[in-house]
Amino acid sequence: EVQLVESGGGLVQPGGSLRLSCAASGFIFSTFRMHWVRQGPGQGLVWVSRINSDGSSISYADSLKGRFTISRDNAKNTLYLQMNNLRPEDTAVYYCARGYRLVAPAATGGGYYFYMDVWGKGTTVTVSS
Amino acid sequence: DIQMTQSPSSLSASVGDRVTITCRASQSISTHLNWYQQKVGKAPKLLIYGASSLHSGVPSRFSGSGSGTDFTLTISSLQPEDFAAYSCQQTYSTLLSFGGGTKVEVK
């Protein structure tokens, strides 16, 4: 069964750090790009970061750049998110998601479609004193 | 960054109703638009990718349309299990973004 399981969430004081993990199973982890997405209490989904299959290409949401670091260990089938200098507004459920790439029809201009087809259940991060 | 605006933010509907949710991008994104469904306390699930392609296993009552900046998700006949939140997502830019979400509630 294809599965993603997040861990590492918890209560942390403002200015503190946490490292989230996402353990993958049931698929060849090293061939997929991966994402982190978060959702604050009662709020919408926010894309956080993406890493390609071998870790050589990384992107972050502009608002988070500099405080969060995404990484992966393909030997351990695990994705990570290092979060530093945490703020109360970082309080959220953090999801990891598998990124899938599909060739787009030529009529649409070609290229690729990207989507998130497998999601973990999420881990909760609470930043509070 | 590309901003995604969904409307309405919430709607009330009854079983059997036709429901339409719109999503507008701040710039053209061709058809690089996905729709997700999320039930309370659960992770999102992919419904539609490429603006109009139904993901495997998704019921045919769901459909998507649009290109450029304006997109629509339609549920042709709302079922009890469809009461949930729906979010659009653009993947045209390297920096991905979601709409604010639309909550479909029981009328």
Interface residues (C-beta under 8 A of the other chain):
Chain A: H35 V37 G44 L45 V46 W47 R50 S59 A61 D62 Y95 L102 A104 P105 T108 G109 Y113 F114 Y115 M116 D117 W119 G120 K121 G122
Chain B: D1 S30 T31 H32 N34 Y36 Q38 K42 A43 P44 K45 L46 Y49 G50 S53 H55 S67 S87 Q89 T91 T94 L95 L96 S97 F98 G99 G100 G101
